[in-house]
């Protein structure tokens, strides 16, 4: 299907109504933040900004998991247009169209339950977008307020306003990926990119929450101080984790989980027949090989085995990082080991138990939590530990840090 033909499936008429529903969803965490800050006696824009960032991060992780639920329940085309459902803002207005489609194909992609799952996913995504717009506005308001104030330190924030701005750009890109997921009929490459985009959102929001957890310049950090070399190592492991997440998403979006239904052997062999070229042909339709035919079992096996081999490498990397962290930050090391165990157990359960929904969702949740945990260690101002004097030095944060450079 060409992009020109698929663009006709985009219906902008209900966009405002869906946006209003998303804004209503965003009101709930805003009210929660207001009540929480009032009970704690915290006032000020920084407290609001940090609490809203944490709430948005929590909802983004929920959104990533619910996106996996939408995919795993085959609800991605529950409403075959975008951003509404058959031109309506909800499945209620599309009841007749959904009933007709379900009557023609009772087990097809369009049913009443699948339509609701798909639209709830869109409402949650719009709500996250509304919160990010609010965070961006608050960050820039504080930025200009500090410039105009006679006492800039009273309004200063440790977070650069460009980070919420980049997060806004991210959520717009995610919306585009969501649209193409529907209009291109679940192209595996697009769906994989959509999942990786969700993890990027977790990284961006974790970085901002971590930066605002730091006190003003000169204060002590509430989190364990890590040597610069370990923070850089966390970046490398995070990069490896993203590559492995891409391989896992490719397995899921192509339905290659059950290509190997046993462990550690696959199809009774250590190295079964595999077609790597066909399996990793990126731009093709769901279930197709990119050459006009259907994808073969050897191709699906290659996709599955690629994820297994990647798991060996990334597991070794996480264990190495945990071992390096153990003498200086056991809490961070324990977190890595616990999340790694969750990933291993949920991944094995997907294979040996026949891809149960709970295990698949747990695997996605573990990927998001691990991305956030690694980001928590990798970002913020690195702390150099002086062996000779035993002193702690806080150098200027690197360009990728969400902290403002001094």
C-alpha atoms as one frame of an Amber mdcrd trajectory, in Angstrom:
protein
   0.000   0.000   0.000   1.465   3.379  -0.956   1.672   6.301   1.404  -0.599
   8.293  -0.885  -3.309   5.651  -0.773  -2.938   5.090   2.953  -3.250   8.800
   3.745  -6.945   8.590   2.837  -7.428   6.459   5.930  -6.467   9.379   8.159
  -9.639  11.090   9.377  -8.947  14.409  11.074 -12.608  15.190  11.850 -12.654
  13.647  15.362  -9.141  14.848  16.209 -10.373  17.696  18.428 -12.762  15.404
  20.289 -10.068  12.789  20.883  -7.768  15.593  22.037 -10.373  16.731  24.539
 -10.666  13.207  25.909  -6.884  13.114  26.249  -6.935  16.445  28.077  -9.540
  15.023  30.461  -7.255  12.037  31.069  -4.397  14.445  31.843  -6.512  16.264
  34.439  -6.482  13.210  36.723  -2.690  13.118  37.328  -2.657  16.919  37.650
  -5.248  16.706  40.435  -3.269  13.876  42.050  -0.125  15.985  41.999  -1.990
  18.962  43.492  -3.343  16.874  46.378   0.021  15.218  46.980   1.923  18.492
  47.121  -0.715  20.043  49.370  -0.479  17.192  51.872   3.311  17.397  51.864
   3.251  21.169  52.257   5.359  21.669  49.135   4.853  24.791  47.067   6.587
  26.295  44.084   7.002  25.596  40.397   9.948  23.219  40.877   7.910  20.892
  43.106   5.107  20.950  40.545   7.476  20.328  37.662   9.166  17.381  39.336
   5.898  15.762  40.517   4.287  16.175  37.098   7.371  14.703  35.425   7.180
  11.644  37.677   3.444  11.284  36.993   4.054  11.572  33.240   6.855   9.000
  33.459   4.535   6.593  35.285   1.821   7.044  32.652   4.355   6.648  29.827
   5.466   3.281  31.215   1.793   2.323  31.499   1.303   3.450  27.908   4.194
   1.279  26.702   2.700  -1.768  28.440  -0.822  -0.990  27.206   0.588  -0.606
  23.707   1.984  -4.114  24.036  -1.428  -5.276  25.268  -3.020  -3.674  22.199
  -0.589  -5.472  19.910  -0.772  -8.846  21.684  -4.578  -8.885  21.669  -4.531
  -8.166  17.918  -6.295  -4.854  18.542  -3.971  -2.633  16.528  -6.554  -2.365
  13.748  -9.575  -2.400  16.077 -10.330   1.012  14.577  -8.942   0.916  11.029
  -8.727   4.707  10.653  -6.955   7.409  12.665  -7.202   9.313  14.976 -10.847
   8.403  15.529 -12.837   5.237  15.001 -14.807   5.140  11.760 -14.911   8.937
  11.895 -16.129   9.042  15.509 -14.305   9.985  18.694 -15.170   6.668  20.339
 -16.458   3.181  19.481 -19.889   4.294  20.724 -20.418   6.458  17.655 -18.947
   3.726  15.439 -21.146   0.950  16.835 -22.906   0.178  13.540 -19.683   0.113
  11.496 -17.948  -2.109  14.026 -20.931  -4.478  14.167 -20.928  -4.763  10.369
 -17.193  -5.493  10.250 -17.487  -8.021  13.071 -20.392  -9.778  11.344 -18.307
 -10.195   8.197 -15.248 -11.488  10.133 -16.117 -12.514  13.735 -12.463 -13.284
  14.542 -11.042 -10.493  12.416  -9.169  -7.382  13.486 -12.316  -5.303  14.085
 -14.543  -6.199  17.031 -16.189  -4.105  19.738 -13.664  -5.130  22.392 -10.675
  -4.565  20.101 -12.003  -1.164  19.098 -12.217  -0.114  22.746  -8.702  -1.391
  23.461  -7.318   0.549  20.512  -9.133   3.768  21.417  -8.173   3.573  25.106
  -4.577   3.319  23.944  -5.061   6.469  21.873  -6.738   8.293  24.782  -3.817
   7.425  27.080  -1.323   8.572  24.453  -3.166  11.872  24.023  -3.230  12.321
  27.798   0.533  11.813  27.994   0.913  14.336  25.182  -1.170  16.903  27.077
   0.983  16.448  30.194   4.166  16.901  28.152   2.798  20.136  26.675   2.105
  21.315  30.231   5.633  20.366  31.334   7.159  22.190  28.379   5.151  25.321
  29.107   6.062  25.224  32.795   9.763  24.768  32.027   9.916  27.727  29.651
   7.833  29.887  32.015  10.362  29.227  34.788  13.226  29.874  32.389  11.967
  33.336  31.385  10.851  34.098  34.930  14.385  33.481  36.156  15.792  35.805
  33.472  13.417  38.627  34.378  13.690  38.218  38.144  15.960  40.351  40.317
  16.827  37.135  42.176  17.244  34.533  39.396  18.181  31.786  41.852  14.701
  31.922  43.353  13.199  30.780  40.041  16.120  28.797  38.636  15.652  25.164
  37.726  18.343  22.481  37.490  16.617  21.283  34.314  17.180  22.873  30.935
  13.830  23.771  29.292  15.068  22.176  26.089  14.619  18.717  27.589  10.803
  19.042  27.916  10.878  20.592  24.437  12.656  17.552  22.985  10.144  15.387
  24.824   7.338  17.302  23.103   8.971  16.656  19.739   9.251  12.986  20.725
   5.552  12.673  21.556   4.626  14.272  18.206   6.830  11.720  16.435   5.188
   8.938  18.433   1.792  10.174  17.299   2.969   9.975  13.682   4.226   6.427
  14.252   0.849   5.552  15.760  -0.913   6.874  12.687   1.346   4.960  10.289
   0.909   1.813  12.390  -2.781   1.915  11.452  -2.628   3.305   7.923   0.182
   0.950   6.853  -1.641  -2.045   8.356   0.851  -2.998  11.075   4.081  -2.906
   9.074   6.546  -4.682  11.402   9.177  -1.964  10.952   6.705   0.769  11.934
   5.343  -1.160  14.918   8.896  -1.905  16.096   9.805   1.768  15.788   6.684
   2.682  17.762   7.737   0.424  20.649  11.304   1.740  20.632   9.882   5.247
  20.609   8.001   4.420  23.783  11.267   3.382  25.442  12.883   6.627  24.269
  10.087   8.482  26.055  10.863   6.568  29.250  14.526   7.563  28.901  13.734
  11.235  28.303  11.352  11.535  31.248  13.595   9.533  33.577  16.487  11.848
  32.735  14.381  14.881  33.601  13.036  13.410  36.832  16.568  12.413  37.823
  17.886  15.904  37.093  15.205  17.581  39.195  15.940  15.174  42.041  19.269
  16.961  42.333  19.338  19.978  44.668  20.618  23.345  43.570  24.265  23.673
  42.577  26.571  23.058  45.479  24.228  20.732  47.370  24.681  17.048  47.967
  23.092  14.550  45.622  20.239  12.448  47.075  21.302   9.522  44.885  24.510
   7.484  45.333  27.506   9.189  43.736  28.923   7.045  40.950  32.346   7.324
  39.357  32.323   8.850  35.900  33.488   5.605  34.324  30.417   3.750  35.644
  28.041   6.406  34.365  29.619   6.087  30.935  29.372   2.300  31.190  25.663
   2.680  31.969  25.263   4.595  28.686  26.926   1.774  26.752  24.772  -0.872
  28.433  21.678   1.244  27.759  22.618   1.318  24.073  23.013  -2.470  24.061
  19.670  -2.768  25.829  17.990  -0.723  23.106  19.433  -2.960  20.398  18.122
  -5.991  22.253  14.729  -4.326  22.687  14.666  -3.740  18.915  15.337  -7.443
  18.325  12.607  -8.358  20.820  10.124  -6.009  19.196  10.988  -7.519  15.809
  10.242 -10.975  17.228   6.892  -9.875  18.626   5.703  -7.844  15.642   6.529
 -10.687  13.252   4.937 -13.362  15.468   8.233 -15.243  15.728   8.009 -16.048
  19.446   6.799 -19.605  18.856   9.243 -20.337  16.041  11.259 -21.954  18.848
   8.980 -23.589  21.410  11.708 -25.001  23.647  14.837 -23.858  25.471  17.812
 -24.000  25.142  17.291 -26.014  21.940  15.235 -24.645  19.070  13.235 -27.155
  17.048  15.348 -29.866  18.697  18.627 -28.363  17.446  21.233 -25.933  18.676
  21.407 -24.277  15.250  18.241 -24.944  13.186  17.704 -23.936   9.562  17.486
 -20.138   9.332  16.987 -17.553   6.604  18.614 -14.400   7.967  18.210 -12.350
   4.796  14.456 -12.853   4.613  13.962 -12.585   8.373  15.663  -9.216   8.537
  14.194  -7.699   5.406  12.985  -4.576   7.169  10.490  -2.875   4.868   7.719
  -5.380   4.164   4.141  -6.055   5.157   3.093  -8.166   8.111   3.482 -11.861
   7.291   5.189 -11.188   3.955   8.765 -11.685   2.801   9.175  -8.451   0.851
   9.225 -10.334  -2.489   5.503 -10.890  -2.938   5.360 -14.139  -0.962   4.773
 -15.115   2.650   7.457 -15.242   5.296   8.869 -18.730   5.883   9.592 -20.694
   9.045  13.401 -20.441   8.571  13.023 -16.652   8.428  10.932 -16.602  11.614
  13.491 -18.897  13.249  16.295 -16.479  12.335  14.348 -13.621  13.919  13.834
 -15.630  17.103  17.427 -16.846  17.311  18.728 -13.325  16.716  16.919 -12.230
  19.858  18.309 -15.186  21.817  21.863 -14.434  20.765  21.372 -10.782  21.639
  20.045 -11.819  25.043  23.327 -13.607  25.807  25.353 -10.486  24.984  23.161
  -8.009  26.858  22.864 -10.308  29.894  26.645 -10.455  30.099  26.806  -6.646
  29.822  24.256  -6.111  32.612  26.014  -8.626  34.881  29.350  -6.923  34.225
  27.884  -3.512  35.102  26.247  -4.903  38.247  29.580  -6.381  39.339  31.324
  -3.037  38.813  28.576  -1.238  40.743  28.547  -3.645  43.680  31.410  -2.075
  45.691  30.113   1.518  45.353  26.307   1.375  44.880  24.657  -1.894  45.863
  21.155  -0.493  45.482  21.829   0.234  41.824  23.372  -3.220  41.355  20.447
  -4.965  43.058  18.038  -3.073  40.806  19.892  -4.240  37.697  19.920  -7.869
  38.875  16.210  -7.844  39.814  15.160  -6.374  36.465  17.433  -8.769  34.590
  15.838 -11.691  36.439  12.374 -10.413  35.475  13.425 -10.273  31.823  14.959
 -13.758  31.828  11.982 -15.399  33.551   9.355 -13.622  31.450  11.304 -14.343
  28.250  11.617 -18.039  29.042   7.929 -18.169  29.975   7.011 -16.758  26.576
   8.820 -19.678  24.918   8.054 -22.687  27.107   4.493 -21.679  28.074   3.361
 -20.770  24.556   3.513 -16.959  24.694   1.040 -16.252  27.538  -0.261 -12.696
  27.657   0.900 -12.026  31.228   4.480 -13.112  30.491   4.580 -11.047  27.294
   3.363  -7.943  29.126   5.869  -8.572  31.915   8.648  -8.767  29.328   7.655
  -5.378  27.903   7.361  -3.859  31.381  10.794  -5.192  32.295  12.315  -3.642
  29.164  10.847  -0.232  30.036  11.908  -0.410  33.686  15.437  -1.481  32.773
  15.729   1.410  30.308  14.654   3.796  33.046  16.982   2.266  35.651  20.012
   2.469  33.361  19.108   6.054  32.465  18.874   6.919  36.159  22.510   5.926
  36.537  23.747   7.350  33.246  22.363  10.901  33.395  22.876  13.840  35.764
  26.204  15.419  36.605  28.918  12.774  36.852  30.837  12.663  40.107  34.587
  12.068  40.008  35.999  10.305  43.063  39.517  11.414  43.924  41.459   8.404
  45.190  44.386  10.443  46.512  42.424  12.933  48.599  39.149  11.069  49.077
  37.277  14.169  47.959  34.263  14.300  45.702  34.376  16.624  42.731  31.386
  17.663  40.624  32.558  18.668  37.153  30.491  20.570  34.636  27.784  18.235
  33.264  28.389  16.880  29.761  26.274  18.095  26.815  23.901  15.133  27.030
  23.090  15.747  30.696  19.627  17.195  31.475  21.277  19.338  34.149  22.070
  22.909  33.211  25.721  23.489  32.423  27.459  25.886  34.781
